[in-house]
Amino acid sequence: MDIYQFIDSRDIRNYLQDIKYKFTVPETAFLIYMSRRATLNEKLDAWQEIIDTMPDCSMGERINMVEIPSFRKFLTVYTYSFYEEEGNWTGSVREFEWVEEGKVFLDYQTALSHLKKNYLQDSFERLRFIKQYFSGAEDESEKKLTIEMNHDLELLSVDEQGVLNDSQTDLFLTFDGMWFAFPTPFRRGDILINRVISEKPFVLNDIRTWESKEMLENGYSAADGMVKNAERTVERLMKNGDTSDMNYSGCYIGEDARNGFYIFSEVFWNYLYLERYTQPLKGEQRALTAIGSNLSTNREKRISEELLCNTVHYYFMEEHCRRNRELIEREYTSEGKKLAGLEVSEPEERKRF
């Protein structure tokens, strides 16, 4: 399996390939779940490949996740039905209703192949796959997840509402109860972007997966409380963390009508979606270069706080002036601008005469 295709971040994907990182079965299944680019069908096929080709394993209970005795059983039985007009015994046509195909399949691909071979030319309006898996429930008949598609096999909806009890819902959300510390290529001071939450770049401060060695390598002081507790933090997250804890912190440049531009530090989600920002920085965003240089892990390239403050102030004021000039050019006449003492460029057409 090419698990790398399920890693959305180009930089993390390349880095894990370069270091030849060995993925466990839970890590592989988790990365498939976390992918935002892969379709549901691609994820189902990939999970089936795990069942077919990788060794089975278990995973202990966590705060937000029940125990998984077998990943093969966790990731598995399919049926499908059609939404179509069905005739009664007199030959008249009743209204549309769901009609079961009547077979049970051990995996999604087999069920889909059977459908394509036997029924894809039929005039059904919609298609419903039902995946019954979730081990450990009291009522086996209730353990199901419904996936609805159109005739072209395009996904319309995924529904578990009204089907699963509280225990089964916990099982459906099992992946959300996992946390993993995947290696990343990023350093403190890097200018990155997480397009899942914003198109704005930011300067990285730290990633929750860093232990004390990485914290020290990234310029933190040994006396810092975060460094002293780094191992305990990662150990706690490995045991009890979930996807909401796959965080990182950084600084970005914000703006509001009252305060103008400002630098804001915040904790963000999810580090698996981080990539290096490769576009030229413009306007007030140019200040990110100075912020990153102030946090640089290379002491020879680290700028002073005084230079940082002056540079940031310069970029903010320059952008403010540029916007103010744009407003003046747009809103006022040439005569008014001349009376205000502003230089006015004559149109090219007027210069010729």
Protein Blocks (a to p, Z undefined) as FASTA:
>chain_A
ZZklmmmblklmmmmmmnopacdfklmmmmmmmpmkbcfklmmmmmmmmmmmmccddddd
dfklccdfblklmmgccddddddddddfkopacddddddehiacfbfklmmmmmmmmmmm
pccfbdcddddfkehiablmlmccdddddfkopafbdcfehkacfklmmmmmmmmmgccd
dddfbdehiacddfkloccdcddfbdfklcfklmmmnopafklmklmmmmmmmmmmmmmg
cfklmccddddddddfklopaddddddddfklgccdfbdcehjllmmmmmmmmmpcblkl
pccfklmmmmmmmmmmmmmmmmmmmmmmmmpcfklmmmnopacdddfklmmZZ
